[in-house]
Amino acid sequence: MRFKSKRNTAFDNAKNAFLTLLLISIAGGAFAQNTTAKIVAAQISEISGLLISSDNLFFVHNDSGDTSRFFAIDAKGSLLSTLHFSGDPSKKQFGVTDCEDMAGGPGPVLNKNYIYLGDIGDNSNNRPYVTVYRFAEPGKFSNNMQIKSEAVHLKYPDGPQDAETLMVDPVSKELIIVSKRQDTVGIYATPLFFKNNDTVIMKKQGSLFLPGKGLAKYVVSGDISRDGRQIILKTYMNVYHWLREGKEPISKTLKRMPTKLPYILERQGEAVGFSPNGKEYYSISEGKNALIYHYTIPKVVESASKR
């Protein structure tokens, strides 16, 4: 995400310096082993969200400062399509405020895949509502294309929150947002099936405490596997993994102790997503020429998820 106020600009500089020092301190040749590709397209320079489709296409988007668009790339990092949509008409210059994450899952038409894009960033905690856009996943792509969107405007029950994590729960059929900055973050949910331009007050389902301080515990991305049995959340420092028991609420799952998954520290990694089969996950950082990192979920975790 990009920080605009003086306070947030200073914070951003400190954050980048902190992460750069950590990168230098742990670098030791491990970086290349999980690198699959480099994203070269100049217009994709601030990736903040990631969705991997059932066809292994990567949908990504930039964060604040970009217009109402997102991108389809292949596993090699090549740009396949720029998808434009009609955003909020009150945001005349860009159409969106601060898009921070993507998710995929069911929608109003049975057996059809949908893309959800969360304009949910709120650095100053003052937005009266945030917006999630829904798109039917295209069957064909062109270099530049217009895609039809539906929107739901979401309000928090306990006042504005800054968030960078949007997930779709295919079990409860809910949109899940996890806030970012607090020592104990909030878990918010709203039904997945909404009418275009509805305004809804979300329900706070629970809270989550992760170890560490400051940047080490800020929740910046997450995903739920397509079968709903696995959840990953990403901070700037770690990727955490939970296994769901039956059809329990996500908030209950997140109360259990997570497993820390392998993760190569990125300069400003803010995007993570499961592969379609749930056996792998990918991460991408903000910045030009970002690398796509690929990981296999450890066998012990994979075996437990099948019990």
Contacts in CASP RR format, 6 or more apart in sequence:
PFRMAT RR
TARGET T0000
AUTHOR 0000-0000-0000
METHOD contacts of the structure
MODEL  1
MRFKSKRNTAFDNAKNAFLTLLLISIAGGAFAQNTTAKIVAAQISEISGL
LISSDNLFFVHNDSGDTSRFFAIDAKGSLLSTLHFSGDPSKKQFGVTDCE
DMAGGPGPVLNKNYIYLGDIGDNSNNRPYVTVYRFAEPGKFSNNMQIKSE
AVHLKYPDGPQDAETLMVDPVSKELIIVSKRQDTVGIYATPLFFKNNDTV
IMKKQGSLFLPGKGLAKYVVSGDISRDGRQIILKTYMNVYHWLREGKEPI
SKTLKRMPTKLPYILERQGEAVGFSPNGKEYYSISEGKNALIYHYTIPKV
VESASKR
1 48 0 8 1.000
1 63 0 8 1.000
1 64 0 8 1.000
1 98 0 8 1.000
1 100 0 8 1.000
1 121 0 8 1.000
1 123 0 8 1.000
1 164 0 8 1.000
1 270 0 8 1.000
2 12 0 8 1.000
2 46 0 8 1.000
2 63 0 8 1.000
2 64 0 8 1.000
2 65 0 8 1.000
2 98 0 8 1.000
3 9 0 8 1.000
3 11 0 8 1.000
3 12 0 8 1.000
3 123 0 8 1.000
4 64 0 8 1.000
4 123 0 8 1.000
5 123 0 8 1.000
5 124 0 8 1.000
8 123 0 8 1.000
8 124 0 8 1.000
15 215 0 8 1.000
15 236 0 8 1.000
15 268 0 8 1.000
16 267 0 8 1.000
16 268 0 8 1.000
18 215 0 8 1.000
19 215 0 8 1.000
19 236 0 8 1.000
19 265 0 8 1.000
19 267 0 8 1.000
19 268 0 8 1.000
20 267 0 8 1.000
22 237 0 8 1.000
22 265 0 8 1.000
23 265 0 8 1.000
23 266 0 8 1.000
23 267 0 8 1.000
26 265 0 8 1.000
30 264 0 8 1.000
31 264 0 8 1.000
34 262 0 8 1.000
34 264 0 8 1.000
34 293 0 8 1.000
34 294 0 8 1.000
34 295 0 8 1.000
35 291 0 8 1.000
35 292 0 8 1.000
35 293 0 8 1.000
35 294 0 8 1.000
36 75 0 8 1.000
36 76 0 8 1.000
36 282 0 8 1.000
36 292 0 8 1.000
36 293 0 8 1.000
36 294 0 8 1.000
37 75 0 8 1.000
37 76 0 8 1.000
37 77 0 8 1.000
37 291 0 8 1.000
37 292 0 8 1.000
38 77 0 8 1.000
38 289 0 8 1.000
38 290 0 8 1.000
38 291 0 8 1.000
38 292 0 8 1.000
39 47 0 8 1.000
39 60 0 8 1.000
39 73 0 8 1.000
39 77 0 8 1.000
39 79 0 8 1.000
39 284 0 8 1.000
39 289 0 8 1.000
39 290 0 8 1.000
39 291 0 8 1.000
39 292 0 8 1.000
40 77 0 8 1.000
40 78 0 8 1.000
40 289 0 8 1.000
41 71 0 8 1.000
41 73 0 8 1.000
41 78 0 8 1.000
41 79 0 8 1.000
42 288 0 8 1.000
43 62 0 8 1.000
43 71 0 8 1.000
43 79 0 8 1.000
43 82 0 8 1.000
44 60 0 8 1.000
44 62 0 8 1.000
44 71 0 8 1.000
44 73 0 8 1.000
44 79 0 8 1.000
44 290 0 8 1.000
45 62 0 8 1.000
45 286 0 8 1.000
45 287 0 8 1.000
45 288 0 8 1.000
45 290 0 8 1.000
46 62 0 8 1.000
46 63 0 8 1.000
46 65 0 8 1.000
46 66 0 8 1.000
46 286 0 8 1.000
46 287 0 8 1.000
47 60 0 8 1.000
47 61 0 8 1.000
47 62 0 8 1.000
47 63 0 8 1.000
47 270 0 8 1.000
47 271 0 8 1.000
47 284 0 8 1.000
47 285 0 8 1.000
47 286 0 8 1.000
47 287 0 8 1.000
47 290 0 8 1.000
48 61 0 8 1.000
48 62 0 8 1.000
48 63 0 8 1.000
48 99 0 8 1.000
48 100 0 8 1.000
48 101 0 8 1.000
48 164 0 8 1.000
48 221 0 8 1.000
48 270 0 8 1.000
48 271 0 8 1.000
48 286 0 8 1.000
49 60 0 8 1.000
49 61 0 8 1.000
49 99 0 8 1.000
49 100 0 8 1.000
49 101 0 8 1.000
49 102 0 8 1.000
49 221 0 8 1.000
49 270 0 8 1.000
49 271 0 8 1.000
49 284 0 8 1.000
50 58 0 8 1.000
50 59 0 8 1.000
50 60 0 8 1.000
50 102 0 8 1.000
50 221 0 8 1.000
50 223 0 8 1.000
50 271 0 8 1.000
50 272 0 8 1.000
50 273 0 8 1.000
50 282 0 8 1.000
50 283 0 8 1.000
50 284 0 8 1.000
51 58 0 8 1.000
51 59 0 8 1.000
51 60 0 8 1.000
51 102 0 8 1.000
51 103 0 8 1.000
51 104 0 8 1.000
51 115 0 8 1.000
51 273 0 8 1.000
52 58 0 8 1.000
52 59 0 8 1.000
52 273 0 8 1.000
52 274 0 8 1.000
52 275 0 8 1.000
52 276 0 8 1.000
52 282 0 8 1.000
53 59 0 8 1.000
53 113 0 8 1.000
53 137 0 8 1.000
53 276 0 8 1.000
54 113 0 8 1.000
54 226 0 8 1.000
54 276 0 8 1.000
56 74 0 8 1.000
56 75 0 8 1.000
56 275 0 8 1.000
56 276 0 8 1.000
57 72 0 8 1.000
57 73 0 8 1.000
57 74 0 8 1.000
57 80 0 8 1.000
58 72 0 8 1.000
58 73 0 8 1.000
58 74 0 8 1.000
58 75 0 8 1.000
58 77 0 8 1.000
58 282 0 8 1.000
58 292 0 8 1.000
59 70 0 8 1.000
59 71 0 8 1.000
59 72 0 8 1.000
59 102 0 8 1.000
59 115 0 8 1.000
60 70 0 8 1.000
60 71 0 8 1.000
60 73 0 8 1.000
60 102 0 8 1.000
60 271 0 8 1.000
60 284 0 8 1.000
61 69 0 8 1.000
61 70 0 8 1.000
61 71 0 8 1.000
61 99 0 8 1.000
61 102 0 8 1.000
61 117 0 8 1.000
62 99 0 8 1.000
63 98 0 8 1.000
63 99 0 8 1.000
63 100 0 8 1.000
63 270 0 8 1.000
63 286 0 8 1.000
64 97 0 8 1.000
64 98 0 8 1.000
64 99 0 8 1.000
64 121 0 8 1.000
65 94 0 8 1.000
65 98 0 8 1.000
66 94 0 8 1.000
66 96 0 8 1.000
66 99 0 8 1.000
67 84 0 8 1.000
67 94 0 8 1.000
67 95 0 8 1.000
67 96 0 8 1.000
68 84 0 8 1.000
68 85 0 8 1.000
68 86 0 8 1.000
68 87 0 8 1.000
68 94 0 8 1.000
68 95 0 8 1.000
68 96 0 8 1.000
69 82 0 8 1.000
69 83 0 8 1.000
69 84 0 8 1.000
69 85 0 8 1.000
70 82 0 8 1.000
70 83 0 8 1.000
70 85 0 8 1.000
70 99 0 8 1.000
70 102 0 8 1.000
70 115 0 8 1.000
70 117 0 8 1.000
71 79 0 8 1.000
71 80 0 8 1.000
71 81 0 8 1.000
71 82 0 8 1.000
71 83 0 8 1.000
72 79 0 8 1.000
72 80 0 8 1.000
72 81 0 8 1.000
72 83 0 8 1.000
72 141 0 8 1.000
73 79 0 8 1.000
73 80 0 8 1.000
74 80 0 8 1.000
75 292 0 8 1.000
77 292 0 8 1.000
80 141 0 8 1.000
81 138 0 8 1.000
81 141 0 8 1.000
81 142 0 8 1.000
81 143 0 8 1.000
81 144 0 8 1.000
81 145 0 8 1.000
82 143 0 8 1.000
82 144 0 8 1.000
82 145 0 8 1.000
83 135 0 8 1.000
83 138 0 8 1.000
83 145 0 8 1.000
83 146 0 8 1.000
83 147 0 8 1.000
84 144 0 8 1.000
84 145 0 8 1.000
84 146 0 8 1.000
84 147 0 8 1.000
85 133 0 8 1.000
85 135 0 8 1.000
85 146 0 8 1.000
85 147 0 8 1.000
85 148 0 8 1.000
85 149 0 8 1.000
86 149 0 8 1.000
87 95 0 8 1.000
87 96 0 8 1.000
87 133 0 8 1.000
87 149 0 8 1.000
87 151 0 8 1.000
88 95 0 8 1.000
88 96 0 8 1.000
88 97 0 8 1.000
88 119 0 8 1.000
88 131 0 8 1.000
88 151 0 8 1.000
89 95 0 8 1.000
91 97 0 8 1.000
96 119 0 8 1.000
96 131 0 8 1.000
97 119 0 8 1.000
97 121 0 8 1.000
97 122 0 8 1.000
97 127 0 8 1.000
97 130 0 8 1.000
97 131 0 8 1.000
98 119 0 8 1.000
98 120 0 8 1.000
98 121 0 8 1.000
98 122 0 8 1.000
98 123 0 8 1.000
99 117 0 8 1.000
99 118 0 8 1.000
99 119 0 8 1.000
99 120 0 8 1.000
99 121 0 8 1.000
100 118 0 8 1.000
100 119 0 8 1.000
100 120 0 8 1.000
100 121 0 8 1.000
100 163 0 8 1.000
100 164 0 8 1.000
100 165 0 8 1.000
100 166 0 8 1.000
100 270 0 8 1.000
101 117 0 8 1.000
101 118 0 8 1.000
101 120 0 8 1.000
101 164 0 8 1.000
101 165 0 8 1.000
101 166 0 8 1.000
101 167 0 8 1.000
101 221 0 8 1.000
101 222 0 8 1.000
101 271 0 8 1.000
102 115 0 8 1.000
102 116 0 8 1.000
102 117 0 8 1.000
102 118 0 8 1.000
102 166 0 8 1.000
103 115 0 8 1.000
103 116 0 8 1.000
103 166 0 8 1.000
103 167 0 8 1.000
103 168 0 8 1.000
103 175 0 8 1.000
103 223 0 8 1.000
103 224 0 8 1.000
104 113 0 8 1.000
104 114 0 8 1.000
104 115 0 8 1.000
104 116 0 8 1.000
104 168 0 8 1.000
105 113 0 8 1.000
105 114 0 8 1.000
105 116 0 8 1.000
105 168 0 8 1.000
105 170 0 8 1.000
105 226 0 8 1.000
106 112 0 8 1.000
106 113 0 8 1.000
106 114 0 8 1.000
106 168 0 8 1.000
106 170 0 8 1.000
106 173 0 8 1.000
106 192 0 8 1.000
107 114 0 8 1.000
107 134 0 8 1.000
107 192 0 8 1.000
107 193 0 8 1.000
108 193 0 8 1.000
109 136 0 8 1.000
112 136 0 8 1.000
112 137 0 8 1.000
113 136 0 8 1.000
113 137 0 8 1.000
114 134 0 8 1.000
114 135 0 8 1.000
114 136 0 8 1.000
114 137 0 8 1.000
115 134 0 8 1.000
115 135 0 8 1.000
115 136 0 8 1.000
115 137 0 8 1.000
116 132 0 8 1.000
116 133 0 8 1.000
116 134 0 8 1.000
116 135 0 8 1.000
116 166 0 8 1.000
116 168 0 8 1.000
116 175 0 8 1.000
117 132 0 8 1.000
117 133 0 8 1.000
117 134 0 8 1.000
117 135 0 8 1.000
117 166 0 8 1.000
118 130 0 8 1.000
118 131 0 8 1.000
118 132 0 8 1.000
118 133 0 8 1.000
118 166 0 8 1.000
119 130 0 8 1.000
119 131 0 8 1.000
119 132 0 8 1.000
119 133 0 8 1.000
120 130 0 8 1.000
120 131 0 8 1.000
120 132 0 8 1.000
120 154 0 8 1.000
120 163 0 8 1.000
120 164 0 8 1.000
120 166 0 8 1.000
120 177 0 8 1.000
121 127 0 8 1.000
121 130 0 8 1.000
121 162 0 8 1.000
121 163 0 8 1.000
121 164 0 8 1.000
122 130 0 8 1.000
122 160 0 8 1.000
122 161 0 8 1.000
122 162 0 8 1.000
122 163 0 8 1.000
123 162 0 8 1.000
125 159 0 8 1.000
125 160 0 8 1.000
125 161 0 8 1.000
125 162 0 8 1.000
126 160 0 8 1.000
127 160 0 8 1.000
128 155 0 8 1.000
128 160 0 8 1.000
129 153 0 8 1.000
129 154 0 8 1.000
129 155 0 8 1.000
129 199 0 8 1.000
130 153 0 8 1.000
130 154 0 8 1.000
130 163 0 8 1.000
130 177 0 8 1.000
131 151 0 8 1.000
131 152 0 8 1.000
131 153 0 8 1.000
131 154 0 8 1.000
132 151 0 8 1.000
132 152 0 8 1.000
132 154 0 8 1.000
132 166 0 8 1.000
132 175 0 8 1.000
133 149 0 8 1.000
133 150 0 8 1.000
133 151 0 8 1.000
134 149 0 8 1.000
134 150 0 8 1.000
134 151 0 8 1.000
134 152 0 8 1.000
135 147 0 8 1.000
135 148 0 8 1.000
135 149 0 8 1.000
135 150 0 8 1.000
136 148 0 8 1.000
138 145 0 8 1.000
138 147 0 8 1.000
150 194 0 8 1.000
150 196 0 8 1.000
150 197 0 8 1.000
151 196 0 8 1.000
151 197 0 8 1.000
152 175 0 8 1.000
152 190 0 8 1.000
152 194 0 8 1.000
152 196 0 8 1.000
152 197 0 8 1.000
152 198 0 8 1.000
152 199 0 8 1.000
152 200 0 8 1.000
153 197 0 8 1.000
153 198 0 8 1.000
153 199 0 8 1.000
153 200 0 8 1.000
154 175 0 8 1.000
154 177 0 8 1.000
154 188 0 8 1.000
154 190 0 8 1.000
154 199 0 8 1.000
154 200 0 8 1.000
154 201 0 8 1.000
154 202 0 8 1.000
155 199 0 8 1.000
155 200 0 8 1.000
155 201 0 8 1.000
155 202 0 8 1.000
156 188 0 8 1.000
156 201 0 8 1.000
156 202 0 8 1.000
156 204 0 8 1.000
157 188 0 8 1.000
157 201 0 8 1.000
157 202 0 8 1.000
157 203 0 8 1.000
157 204 0 8 1.000
158 204 0 8 1.000
161 177 0 8 1.000
161 179 0 8 1.000
161 180 0 8 1.000
161 186 0 8 1.000
161 188 0 8 1.000
162 179 0 8 1.000
162 180 0 8 1.000
162 181 0 8 1.000
163 177 0 8 1.000
163 178 0 8 1.000
163 179 0 8 1.000
163 180 0 8 1.000
164 180 0 8 1.000
164 219 0 8 1.000
164 220 0 8 1.000
164 221 0 8 1.000
164 270 0 8 1.000
165 177 0 8 1.000
165 178 0 8 1.000
165 180 0 8 1.000
165 219 0 8 1.000
165 220 0 8 1.000
165 221 0 8 1.000
165 222 0 8 1.000
165 233 0 8 1.000
166 175 0 8 1.000
166 176 0 8 1.000
166 177 0 8 1.000
166 222 0 8 1.000
167 175 0 8 1.000
167 176 0 8 1.000
167 177 0 8 1.000
167 178 0 8 1.000
167 222 0 8 1.000
167 223 0 8 1.000
167 224 0 8 1.000
167 231 0 8 1.000
167 250 0 8 1.000
168 174 0 8 1.000
168 175 0 8 1.000
168 176 0 8 1.000
168 192 0 8 1.000
168 224 0 8 1.000
169 175 0 8 1.000
169 176 0 8 1.000
169 189 0 8 1.000
169 192 0 8 1.000
169 224 0 8 1.000
169 228 0 8 1.000
169 250 0 8 1.000
170 224 0 8 1.000
170 226 0 8 1.000
170 227 0 8 1.000
170 228 0 8 1.000
171 228 0 8 1.000
171 244 0 8 1.000
171 247 0 8 1.000
172 189 0 8 1.000
172 247 0 8 1.000
172 249 0 8 1.000
172 250 0 8 1.000
173 191 0 8 1.000
173 192 0 8 1.000
173 193 0 8 1.000
174 189 0 8 1.000
174 190 0 8 1.000
174 191 0 8 1.000
174 192 0 8 1.000
174 250 0 8 1.000
175 189 0 8 1.000
175 190 0 8 1.000
175 191 0 8 1.000
175 192 0 8 1.000
176 187 0 8 1.000
176 188 0 8 1.000
176 189 0 8 1.000
176 205 0 8 1.000
176 224 0 8 1.000
176 250 0 8 1.000
177 187 0 8 1.000
177 188 0 8 1.000
177 189 0 8 1.000
177 202 0 8 1.000
178 185 0 8 1.000
178 186 0 8 1.000
178 187 0 8 1.000
178 188 0 8 1.000
178 208 0 8 1.000
178 219 0 8 1.000
178 222 0 8 1.000
178 233 0 8 1.000
179 185 0 8 1.000
179 186 0 8 1.000
179 188 0 8 1.000
179 219 0 8 1.000
180 218 0 8 1.000
180 219 0 8 1.000
180 220 0 8 1.000
181 218 0 8 1.000
183 209 0 8 1.000
183 217 0 8 1.000
184 207 0 8 1.000
184 208 0 8 1.000
184 209 0 8 1.000
185 207 0 8 1.000
185 208 0 8 1.000
185 209 0 8 1.000
185 210 0 8 1.000
185 219 0 8 1.000
186 204 0 8 1.000
186 206 0 8 1.000
186 207 0 8 1.000
186 208 0 8 1.000
187 204 0 8 1.000
187 205 0 8 1.000
187 206 0 8 1.000
187 207 0 8 1.000
187 208 0 8 1.000
187 250 0 8 1.000
187 251 0 8 1.000
187 254 0 8 1.000
188 202 0 8 1.000
188 203 0 8 1.000
188 204 0 8 1.000
188 205 0 8 1.000
189 202 0 8 1.000
189 203 0 8 1.000
189 205 0 8 1.000
189 250 0 8 1.000
189 251 0 8 1.000
190 200 0 8 1.000
190 202 0 8 1.000
190 203 0 8 1.000
191 200 0 8 1.000
194 200 0 8 1.000
205 249 0 8 1.000
205 250 0 8 1.000
205 251 0 8 1.000
206 251 0 8 1.000
208 219 0 8 1.000
208 233 0 8 1.000
208 254 0 8 1.000
208 255 0 8 1.000
210 217 0 8 1.000
210 219 0 8 1.000
210 233 0 8 1.000
210 235 0 8 1.000
210 240 0 8 1.000
211 217 0 8 1.000
215 235 0 8 1.000
215 236 0 8 1.000
215 237 0 8 1.000
216 235 0 8 1.000
216 236 0 8 1.000
216 237 0 8 1.000
216 238 0 8 1.000
217 235 0 8 1.000
217 237 0 8 1.000
218 235 0 8 1.000
218 236 0 8 1.000
219 233 0 8 1.000
219 234 0 8 1.000
219 235 0 8 1.000
220 234 0 8 1.000
220 235 0 8 1.000
220 236 0 8 1.000
220 269 0 8 1.000
220 270 0 8 1.000
221 233 0 8 1.000
221 234 0 8 1.000
221 269 0 8 1.000
221 270 0 8 1.000
221 271 0 8 1.000
221 272 0 8 1.000
221 273 0 8 1.000
222 231 0 8 1.000
222 232 0 8 1.000
222 233 0 8 1.000
222 234 0 8 1.000
222 272 0 8 1.000
222 273 0 8 1.000
223 231 0 8 1.000
223 232 0 8 1.000
223 272 0 8 1.000
223 273 0 8 1.000
223 274 0 8 1.000
223 281 0 8 1.000
224 230 0 8 1.000
224 231 0 8 1.000
224 250 0 8 1.000
224 274 0 8 1.000
225 231 0 8 1.000
225 274 0 8 1.000
225 278 0 8 1.000
226 274 0 8 1.000
226 276 0 8 1.000
226 278 0 8 1.000
227 278 0 8 1.000
228 244 0 8 1.000
229 243 0 8 1.000
229 244 0 8 1.000
229 246 0 8 1.000
229 305 0 8 1.000
230 241 0 8 1.000
230 242 0 8 1.000
230 243 0 8 1.000
230 244 0 8 1.000
230 274 0 8 1.000
230 278 0 8 1.000
230 297 0 8 1.000
230 305 0 8 1.000
231 241 0 8 1.000
231 242 0 8 1.000
231 244 0 8 1.000
231 250 0 8 1.000
231 253 0 8 1.000
231 254 0 8 1.000
232 239 0 8 1.000
232 240 0 8 1.000
232 241 0 8 1.000
232 242 0 8 1.000
232 261 0 8 1.000
232 272 0 8 1.000
232 273 0 8 1.000
232 274 0 8 1.000
232 281 0 8 1.000
233 239 0 8 1.000
233 240 0 8 1.000
233 254 0 8 1.000
233 258 0 8 1.000
234 240 0 8 1.000
234 263 0 8 1.000
234 269 0 8 1.000
234 270 0 8 1.000
234 271 0 8 1.000
234 272 0 8 1.000
234 283 0 8 1.000
236 268 0 8 1.000
236 269 0 8 1.000
236 270 0 8 1.000
237 263 0 8 1.000
237 265 0 8 1.000
238 260 0 8 1.000
238 261 0 8 1.000
238 263 0 8 1.000
239 260 0 8 1.000
239 261 0 8 1.000
239 262 0 8 1.000
239 263 0 8 1.000
239 272 0 8 1.000
239 281 0 8 1.000
239 283 0 8 1.000
239 295 0 8 1.000
240 258 0 8 1.000
240 259 0 8 1.000
240 260 0 8 1.000
240 261 0 8 1.000
241 258 0 8 1.000
241 259 0 8 1.000
241 260 0 8 1.000
241 261 0 8 1.000
241 297 0 8 1.000
241 301 0 8 1.000
242 253 0 8 1.000
242 254 0 8 1.000
242 256 0 8 1.000
242 258 0 8 1.000
242 259 0 8 1.000
243 253 0 8 1.000
243 301 0 8 1.000
243 304 0 8 1.000
243 305 0 8 1.000
244 250 0 8 1.000
244 253 0 8 1.000
245 253 0 8 1.000
259 301 0 8 1.000
261 281 0 8 1.000
261 295 0 8 1.000
261 297 0 8 1.000
261 298 0 8 1.000
261 301 0 8 1.000
262 295 0 8 1.000
262 298 0 8 1.000
263 283 0 8 1.000
263 295 0 8 1.000
264 293 0 8 1.000
266 283 0 8 1.000
266 284 0 8 1.000
266 285 0 8 1.000
266 291 0 8 1.000
266 293 0 8 1.000
267 285 0 8 1.000
267 286 0 8 1.000
267 287 0 8 1.000
268 285 0 8 1.000
268 286 0 8 1.000
268 287 0 8 1.000
269 283 0 8 1.000
269 284 0 8 1.000
269 285 0 8 1.000
269 286 0 8 1.000
270 285 0 8 1.000
270 286 0 8 1.000
271 283 0 8 1.000
271 284 0 8 1.000
271 285 0 8 1.000
272 281 0 8 1.000
272 282 0 8 1.000
272 283 0 8 1.000
273 281 0 8 1.000
273 282 0 8 1.000
273 283 0 8 1.000
274 280 0 8 1.000
274 281 0 8 1.000
275 281 0 8 1.000
275 282 0 8 1.000
278 297 0 8 1.000
279 296 0 8 1.000
279 297 0 8 1.000
279 302 0 8 1.000
280 294 0 8 1.000
280 295 0 8 1.000
280 296 0 8 1.000
280 297 0 8 1.000
281 294 0 8 1.000
281 295 0 8 1.000
281 297 0 8 1.000
282 292 0 8 1.000
282 293 0 8 1.000
282 294 0 8 1.000
282 295 0 8 1.000
283 292 0 8 1.000
283 293 0 8 1.000
283 295 0 8 1.000
284 290 0 8 1.000
284 291 0 8 1.000
284 292 0 8 1.000
284 293 0 8 1.000
285 291 0 8 1.000
END
